[in-house]
């Protein structure tokens, strides 16, 4: 089958905003997005109960951290010195500097909540508490090293095995996506800024996954991990178009209504997917394993590795 190509692969082509690396964020048109007033920055995350999480406070504080982490990342863009971890995956100073900024912000937001972050992770603990954060300070390091634009900062709060809050930020595309209330996610244009940023000062719009049209599904595949299982899965669907991308950009494309399905049969870790899943589910989509069950988190028995999964828009299984 001949596929129609969609522009998600590399660079800042639509449907994503153009990169504004180093740009002054004050140049952007500003409007006040109606968020509830943040009330606390610590206890609301550690309290138990269905209504105890302060989405607005977390979104505000972590948007500021994301802008600063993005600035730290972009300082190394095109000139990163690459090292290799024990698992042979690449790591750069950009990964570590971004992580330091995010961990400091989470310590301020919720000092009593456990944080699992990729660059400080050594081995899965024997158990995890009901609530914990998952962080990937630079998802798509390979894309970053190769001077592509599809890399992201991922921050998620897990509760009872489910991603409850998520923030995904693509600094090279000046694209922020974050959950601001239960079942509500927004996107905004946000340039990297070492001075930080205020979410309330950004022009934001709601994210809504789409229902696929009669002509077929638009599929996304991993830029670095396309395999035979993925091809076999897509062969069973009515695919009208497809493209490849790295990092959590694929979740955002579905959450924005630009694509319909992203199957992943290659290896991933929980910090690779949690924030994107939180945003996509808040936008009306879903992420399920091959048995159709929601992708779960805190899988210490698997070393925090994910099984194969499929991310869907509103045209799900």
C-alpha positions as a Markdown table, in Angstrom:
| # | Residue | x | y | z |
|---|---|---|---|---|
| 1 | Unk | 0.0 | 0.0 | 0.0 |
| 2 | Unk | 1.2 | 3.5 | -0.8 |
| 3 | Unk | 1.2 | 5.7 | 2.3 |
| 4 | Unk | 0.6 | 9.4 | 2.4 |
| 5 | Unk | 3.4 | 11.0 | 4.3 |
| 6 | Unk | 2.7 | 13.4 | 7.2 |
| 7 | Unk | 5.1 | 15.9 | 8.5 |
| 8 | Unk | 6.0 | 14.7 | 12.0 |
| 9 | Unk | 9.5 | 13.3 | 11.2 |
| 10 | Unk | 12.1 | 16.0 | 11.7 |
| 11 | Unk | 12.5 | 19.7 | 11.9 |
| 12 | Unk | 9.8 | 22.2 | 12.8 |
| 13 | Unk | 7.5 | 21.6 | 9.9 |
| 14 | Unk | 3.7 | 21.9 | 10.6 |
| 15 | Unk | 1.7 | 20.7 | 12.4 |
| 16 | Unk | 4.1 | 21.6 | 15.1 |
| 17 | Unk | 5.2 | 25.1 | 16.0 |
| 18 | Unk | 8.5 | 26.4 | 14.5 |
| 19 | Unk | 11.4 | 26.3 | 16.9 |
| 20 | Unk | 12.2 | 29.5 | 18.8 |
| 21 | Unk | 15.5 | 28.5 | 20.3 |
| 22 | Unk | 16.8 | 31.3 | 22.4 |
| 23 | Unk | 13.9 | 33.6 | 21.4 |
| 24 | Unk | 12.4 | 36.0 | 23.8 |
| 25 | Unk | 9.2 | 34.5 | 25.1 |
| 26 | Unk | 7.7 | 38.0 | 25.6 |
| 27 | Unk | 7.3 | 38.3 | 21.8 |
| 28 | Unk | 4.5 | 35.7 | 21.8 |
| 29 | Unk | 0.8 | 36.8 | 21.8 |
| 30 | Unk | -0.4 | 36.3 | 25.4 |
| 31 | Unk | -3.8 | 35.5 | 26.8 |
| 32 | Unk | -4.9 | 34.3 | 30.2 |
| 33 | Unk | -6.0 | 30.7 | 30.2 |
| 34 | Unk | -8.6 | 30.0 | 32.8 |
| 35 | Unk | -6.7 | 27.9 | 35.4 |
| 36 | Unk | -7.8 | 27.5 | 39.0 |
| 37 | Unk | -5.6 | 29.5 | 41.4 |
| 38 | Unk | -2.8 | 27.3 | 42.7 |
| 39 | Unk | -3.2 | 26.8 | 46.4 |
| 40 | Unk | -0.2 | 24.9 | 47.6 |
| 41 | Unk | 3.1 | 23.6 | 46.3 |
| 42 | Unk | 3.8 | 20.6 | 48.5 |
| 43 | Unk | 1.1 | 19.0 | 50.6 |
| 44 | Unk | -1.5 | 18.8 | 47.9 |
| 45 | Unk | 0.7 | 16.2 | 46.1 |
| 46 | Unk | 1.4 | 14.1 | 49.2 |
| 47 | Unk | -2.1 | 14.0 | 50.6 |
| 48 | Unk | -4.2 | 11.0 | 49.8 |
| 49 | Unk | -7.7 | 11.1 | 48.3 |
| 50 | Unk | -9.2 | 11.5 | 44.9 |
| 51 | Unk | -9.2 | 15.3 | 44.9 |
| 52 | Unk | -5.9 | 16.0 | 46.7 |
| 53 | Unk | -3.7 | 16.7 | 43.7 |
| 54 | Unk | -3.2 | 20.4 | 42.7 |
| 55 | Unk | -3.0 | 20.2 | 39.0 |
| 56 | Unk | -2.8 | 23.9 | 38.5 |
| 57 | Unk | 0.0 | 24.4 | 41.0 |
| 58 | Unk | 2.0 | 21.5 | 39.5 |
| 59 | Unk | 1.5 | 22.7 | 35.9 |
| 60 | Unk | 2.6 | 26.2 | 36.8 |
| 61 | Unk | 5.8 | 25.2 | 38.7 |
| 62 | Unk | 6.8 | 22.5 | 36.3 |
| 63 | Unk | 6.2 | 24.6 | 33.2 |
| 64 | Unk | 8.7 | 27.0 | 34.7 |
| 65 | Unk | 11.1 | 24.2 | 35.2 |
| 66 | Unk | 10.6 | 22.8 | 31.7 |
| 67 | Unk | 11.4 | 26.2 | 30.2 |
| 68 | Unk | 14.7 | 26.3 | 32.1 |
| 69 | Unk | 15.5 | 22.7 | 31.4 |
| 70 | Unk | 14.8 | 23.3 | 27.7 |
| 71 | Unk | 17.3 | 26.2 | 27.8 |
| 72 | Unk | 19.9 | 24.0 | 29.4 |
| 73 | Unk | 19.3 | 21.4 | 26.7 |
| 74 | Unk | 19.5 | 23.8 | 23.8 |
| 75 | Unk | 22.8 | 25.2 | 25.0 |
| 76 | Unk | 24.3 | 21.8 | 23.9 |
| 77 | Unk | 22.3 | 21.4 | 20.7 |
| 78 | Unk | 24.6 | 20.6 | 17.9 |
| 79 | Unk | 27.6 | 20.4 | 20.1 |
| 80 | Unk | 26.9 | 17.7 | 22.7 |
| 81 | Unk | 29.7 | 15.5 | 23.9 |
| 82 | Unk | 28.3 | 12.0 | 24.0 |
| 83 | Unk | 29.1 | 9.3 | 26.6 |
| 84 | Unk | 27.6 | 5.8 | 26.9 |
| 85 | Unk | 25.9 | 4.3 | 29.9 |
| 86 | Unk | 26.3 | 0.7 | 31.0 |
| 87 | Unk | 23.4 | -0.3 | 28.8 |
| 88 | Unk | 25.1 | 1.3 | 25.8 |
| 89 | Unk | 22.6 | 4.1 | 25.5 |
| 90 | Unk | 23.9 | 7.6 | 24.9 |
| 91 | Unk | 23.9 | 10.3 | 27.5 |
| 92 | Unk | 25.1 | 14.0 | 27.4 |
| 93 | Unk | 25.6 | 16.9 | 29.7 |
| 94 | Unk | 22.2 | 18.1 | 28.4 |
| 95 | Unk | 20.5 | 15.1 | 30.0 |
| 96 | Unk | 22.2 | 15.7 | 33.3 |
| 97 | Unk | 21.6 | 19.5 | 33.4 |
| 98 | Unk | 18.0 | 19.1 | 32.5 |
| 99 | Unk | 17.5 | 16.4 | 35.2 |
| 100 | Unk | 19.1 | 18.6 | 37.9 |
| 101 | Unk | 16.6 | 21.4 | 37.1 |
| 102 | Unk | 13.6 | 19.1 | 37.1 |
| 103 | Unk | 14.6 | 17.3 | 40.3 |
| 104 | Unk | 15.0 | 20.6 | 42.1 |
| 105 | Unk | 11.6 | 21.7 | 41.0 |
| 106 | Unk | 10.0 | 18.4 | 42.2 |
| 107 | Unk | 11.7 | 18.7 | 45.5 |
| 108 | Unk | 10.0 | 22.0 | 45.9 |
| 109 | Unk | 6.7 | 20.8 | 44.6 |
| 110 | Unk | 6.5 | 17.5 | 46.6 |
| 111 | Unk | 9.5 | 16.9 | 48.8 |
| 112 | Unk | 8.0 | 13.7 | 50.2 |
| 113 | Unk | 7.2 | 12.0 | 46.9 |
| 114 | Unk | 9.6 | 9.5 | 45.4 |
| 115 | Unk | 11.1 | 10.4 | 42.0 |
| 116 | Unk | 12.4 | 7.8 | 39.5 |
| 117 | Unk | 14.5 | 9.6 | 36.9 |
| 118 | Unk | 16.3 | 8.0 | 34.0 |
| 119 | Unk | 19.8 | 9.4 | 34.6 |
| 120 | Unk | 19.9 | 8.6 | 38.3 |
| 121 | Unk | 18.2 | 5.2 | 37.9 |
| 122 | Unk | 20.4 | 2.2 | 38.6 |
| 123 | Unk | 18.0 | -0.6 | 39.5 |
| 124 | Unk | 14.3 | -0.9 | 40.2 |
| 125 | Unk | 13.4 | -0.9 | 43.9 |
| 126 | Unk | 11.7 | -3.9 | 45.5 |
| 127 | Unk | 8.5 | -1.8 | 45.8 |
| 128 | Unk | 7.3 | 1.7 | 45.1 |
| 129 | Unk | 4.8 | 3.9 | 47.0 |
| 130 | Unk | 1.3 | 4.5 | 45.7 |
| 131 | Unk | 2.4 | 7.9 | 44.3 |
| 132 | Unk | 5.7 | 8.6 | 42.6 |
| 133 | Unk | 7.1 | 10.8 | 39.8 |
| 134 | Unk | 8.7 | 9.4 | 36.6 |
| 135 | Unk | 11.1 | 11.7 | 34.8 |
| 136 | Unk | 12.9 | 11.5 | 31.5 |
| 137 | Unk | 14.9 | 14.7 | 31.3 |
| 138 | Unk | 15.8 | 14.2 | 27.7 |
| 139 | Unk | 13.6 | 11.7 | 25.8 |
| 140 | Unk | 15.1 | 11.1 | 22.4 |
| 141 | Unk | 18.8 | 11.6 | 23.1 |
| 142 | Unk | 19.7 | 10.0 | 19.8 |
| 143 | Unk | 17.5 | 12.5 | 18.0 |
| 144 | Unk | 19.0 | 15.3 | 20.0 |
| 145 | Unk | 22.6 | 14.2 | 19.1 |
| 146 | Unk | 21.6 | 14.0 | 15.5 |
| 147 | Unk | 20.3 | 17.6 | 15.6 |
| 148 | Unk | 16.7 | 16.6 | 15.0 |
| 149 | Unk | 13.8 | 18.4 | 16.7 |
| 150 | Unk | 11.8 | 15.4 | 18.0 |
| 151 | Unk | 13.1 | 15.2 | 21.6 |
| 152 | Unk | 11.3 | 16.0 | 24.8 |
| 153 | Unk | 11.3 | 16.6 | 28.5 |
| 154 | Unk | 8.9 | 14.2 | 30.2 |
| 155 | Unk | 7.5 | 14.5 | 33.8 |
| 156 | Unk | 4.6 | 12.4 | 35.1 |
| 157 | Unk | 3.0 | 11.7 | 38.4 |
| 158 | Unk | 1.9 | 8.1 | 38.9 |
| 159 | Unk | -0.9 | 7.2 | 41.3 |
| 160 | Unk | -2.1 | 3.6 | 41.9 |
| 161 | Unk | -0.4 | 2.5 | 38.7 |
| 162 | Unk | -1.9 | 5.1 | 36.5 |
| 163 | Unk | -0.3 | 8.3 | 35.0 |
| 164 | Unk | -2.4 | 11.0 | 36.6 |
| 165 | Unk | -0.4 | 14.2 | 35.7 |
| 166 | Unk | 1.8 | 14.7 | 32.7 |
| 167 | Unk | 4.0 | 17.3 | 31.1 |
| 168 | Unk | 5.8 | 16.9 | 27.8 |
| 169 | Unk | 8.0 | 19.7 | 26.4 |
| 170 | Unk | 9.7 | 19.8 | 23.0 |
| 171 | Unk | 12.2 | 22.7 | 23.4 |
| 172 | Unk | 13.4 | 22.6 | 19.8 |
| 173 | Unk | 9.7 | 23.0 | 18.6 |
| 174 | Unk | 8.7 | 25.4 | 21.4 |
| 175 | Unk | 5.8 | 23.0 | 22.1 |
| 176 | Unk | 4.5 | 22.4 | 25.6 |
| 177 | Unk | 1.7 | 20.0 | 26.5 |
| 178 | Unk | 0.5 | 19.5 | 30.1 |
| 179 | Unk | -2.5 | 18.3 | 32.0 |
| 180 | Unk | -4.2 | 21.1 | 33.9 |
| 181 | Unk | -7.2 | 19.3 | 35.4 |
| 182 | Unk | -8.6 | 15.8 | 35.4 |
| 183 | Unk | -9.4 | 14.9 | 31.8 |
| 184 | Unk | -8.1 | 18.2 | 30.5 |
| 185 | Unk | -4.8 | 18.9 | 28.7 |
| 186 | Unk | -3.6 | 22.0 | 26.9 |
| 187 | Unk | -0.8 | 22.9 | 24.5 |
| 188 | Unk | 1.1 | 26.2 | 24.3 |
| 189 | Unk | 4.0 | 27.7 | 22.5 |
| 190 | Unk | 6.9 | 28.0 | 24.9 |
| 191 | Unk | 10.4 | 29.0 | 23.9 |
| 192 | Unk | 13.3 | 27.7 | 26.1 |
| 193 | Unk | 14.2 | 30.3 | 28.7 |
| 194 | Unk | 16.9 | 30.1 | 31.4 |
| 195 | Unk | 14.8 | 32.6 | 33.4 |
| 196 | Unk | 11.8 | 30.2 | 33.4 |
| 197 | Unk | 8.2 | 30.9 | 32.3 |
| 198 | Unk | 4.7 | 31.4 | 33.6 |
| 199 | Unk | 2.0 | 29.1 | 32.3 |
| 200 | Unk | -0.6 | 31.8 | 32.9 |
| 201 | Unk | 1.2 | 34.1 | 30.5 |
| 202 | Unk | 1.1 | 31.7 | 27.6 |
| 203 | Unk | -1.6 | 31.5 | 24.9 |
| 204 | Unk | -3.0 | 28.0 | 25.5 |
| 205 | Unk | -5.6 | 25.8 | 23.8 |
| 206 | Unk | -7.2 | 22.5 | 24.7 |
| 207 | Unk | -5.9 | 19.2 | 23.3 |
| 208 | Unk | -8.5 | 16.9 | 21.8 |
| 209 | Unk | -7.7 | 13.5 | 20.2 |
| 210 | Unk | -9.7 | 12.9 | 17.1 |
| 211 | Unk | -11.9 | 10.1 | 15.7 |
| 212 | Unk | -10.4 | 8.8 | 12.5 |
| 213 | Unk | -12.2 | 9.6 | 9.3 |
| 214 | Unk | -13.6 | 7.1 | 6.8 |
| 215 | Unk | -10.5 | 7.3 | 4.6 |
| 216 | Unk | -8.4 | 5.5 | 7.2 |
| 217 | Unk | -6.0 | 5.9 | 10.1 |
| 218 | Unk | -2.8 | 8.0 | 10.2 |
| 219 | Unk | -0.2 | 5.9 | 12.0 |
| 220 | Unk | 3.0 | 6.9 | 13.7 |
| 221 | Unk | 6.0 | 4.7 | 14.2 |
| 222 | Unk | 9.3 | 4.9 | 16.1 |
| 223 | Unk | 12.0 | 6.6 | 14.2 |
| 224 | Unk | 14.7 | 4.4 | 15.8 |
| 225 | Unk | 12.9 | 1.2 | 16.6 |
| 226 | Unk | 10.7 | 0.2 | 13.6 |
| 227 | Unk | 10.4 | -3.6 | 13.6 |
| 228 | Unk | 8.5 | -6.5 | 11.9 |
| 229 | Unk | 5.9 | -6.7 | 14.6 |
| 230 | Unk | 4.9 | -3.1 | 14.1 |
| 231 | Unk | 4.6 | -3.6 | 10.3 |
| 232 | Unk | 2.5 | -6.8 | 10.9 |
| 233 | Unk | 0.2 | -4.8 | 13.3 |
| 234 | Unk | -0.3 | -1.9 | 10.8 |
| 235 | Unk | -1.0 | -4.4 | 8.0 |
| 236 | Unk | -4.2 | -5.4 | 9.7 |
| 237 | Unk | -5.5 | -1.8 | 9.8 |
| 238 | Unk | -6.8 | 0.6 | 7.2 |
| 239 | Unk | -3.8 | 3.0 | 7.2 |
| 240 | Unk | -4.1 | 6.1 | 5.0 |
| 241 | Unk | -0.9 | 7.7 | 6.1 |
| 242 | Unk | 2.1 | 7.1 | 8.2 |
| 243 | Unk | 5.3 | 8.8 | 9.5 |
| 244 | Unk | 8.1 | 8.2 | 12.0 |
| 245 | Unk | 9.2 | 10.3 | 14.9 |
| 246 | Unk | 11.2 | 10.1 | 18.1 |
| 247 | Unk | 10.4 | 10.5 | 21.7 |
| 248 | Unk | 7.0 | 11.5 | 23.2 |
| 249 | Unk | 6.3 | 13.6 | 20.1 |
| 250 | Unk | 4.2 | 10.7 | 18.9 |
| 251 | Unk | 1.8 | 10.8 | 21.9 |
| 252 | Unk | 1.5 | 14.6 | 21.3 |
| 253 | Unk | 0.6 | 14.2 | 17.6 |
| 254 | Unk | -2.3 | 11.9 | 18.6 |
| 255 | Unk | -3.4 | 14.2 | 21.4 |
| 256 | Unk | -3.4 | 17.1 | 19.0 |
| 257 | Unk | -5.6 | 15.2 | 16.5 |
| 258 | Unk | -2.8 | 15.0 | 13.9 |
| 259 | Unk | -2.6 | 11.1 | 14.0 |
| 260 | Unk | -4.6 | 8.1 | 15.2 |
| 261 | Unk | -2.4 | 5.3 | 16.3 |
| 262 | Unk | 1.1 | 4.6 | 17.5 |
| 263 | Unk | 2.1 | 0.9 | 18.0 |
| 264 | Unk | 5.2 | 0.1 | 19.9 |
| 265 | Unk | 6.6 | -3.4 | 20.1 |
| 266 | Unk | 10.2 | -2.5 | 20.8 |
| 267 | Unk | 11.7 | -1.9 | 24.3 |
| 268 | Unk | 10.7 | 1.2 | 26.4 |
| 269 | Unk | 10.9 | 2.2 | 30.0 |
| 270 | Unk | 8.2 | 3.7 | 32.1 |
| 271 | Unk | 9.7 | 7.1 | 32.1 |
| 272 | Unk | 9.6 | 7.1 | 28.2 |
| 273 | Unk | 5.8 | 6.8 | 28.1 |
| 274 | Unk | 4.1 | 8.0 | 31.4 |
| 275 | Unk | 3.9 | 11.7 | 30.7 |
| 276 | Unk | 2.8 | 11.2 | 27.1 |
| 277 | Unk | 0.2 | 8.7 | 28.2 |
| 278 | Unk | -1.2 | 11.2 | 30.8 |
| 279 | Unk | -1.5 | 13.9 | 28.2 |
| 280 | Unk | -3.1 | 11.7 | 25.6 |
| 281 | Unk | -5.6 | 10.2 | 28.0 |
| 282 | Unk | -6.6 | 13.7 | 29.2 |
| 283 | Unk | -7.1 | 14.6 | 25.5 |
| 284 | Unk | -9.5 | 11.6 | 25.0 |
| 285 | Unk | -7.1 | 9.0 | 23.8 |
| 286 | Unk | -5.8 | 5.7 | 25.3 |
| 287 | Unk | -2.7 | 3.6 | 25.7 |
| 288 | Unk | -3.2 | -0.1 | 26.1 |
| 289 | Unk | -1.1 | -3.3 | 26.0 |
| 290 | Unk | -1.6 | -6.0 | 23.4 |
| 291 | Unk | -4.5 | -7.5 | 25.5 |
| 292 | Unk | -6.3 | -4.1 | 25.5 |
| 293 | Unk | -5.6 | -3.3 | 29.1 |
| 294 | Unk | -4.4 | 0.2 | 30.1 |
| 295 | Unk | -0.6 | 0.5 | 30.3 |
| 296 | Unk | 0.3 | 0.4 | 34.0 |
| 297 | Unk | 3.2 | 1.8 | 36.0 |
| 298 | Unk | 5.3 | 0.8 | 38.9 |
| 299 | Unk | 6.2 | -2.6 | 37.4 |
| 300 | Unk | 9.1 | -3.3 | 39.6 |
| 301 | Unk | 9.0 | -7.0 | 38.8 |
| 302 | Unk | 9.9 | -6.0 | 35.2 |
| 303 | Unk | 12.5 | -3.5 | 36.2 |
| 304 | Unk | 10.2 | -0.7 | 35.2 |
| 305 | Unk | 10.2 | -2.0 | 31.6 |
| 306 | Unk | 7.0 | -1.6 | 29.5 |
| 307 | Unk | 5.4 | -4.4 | 27.5 |
| 308 | Unk | 4.4 | -3.8 | 23.9 |
| 309 | Unk | 1.6 | -1.2 | 23.7 |
| 310 | Unk | -0.6 | 0.8 | 21.3 |
| 311 | Unk | -1.5 | 4.4 | 21.7 |
| 312 | Unk | -4.8 | 5.4 | 20.1 |
| 313 | Unk | -6.8 | 8.6 | 19.5 |
| 314 | Unk | -10.6 | 8.3 | 19.9 |
| 315 | Unk | -10.6 | 5.4 | 17.4 |
| 316 | Unk | -9.4 | 2.8 | 19.9 |
| 317 | Unk | -9.6 | -1.0 | 20.2 |
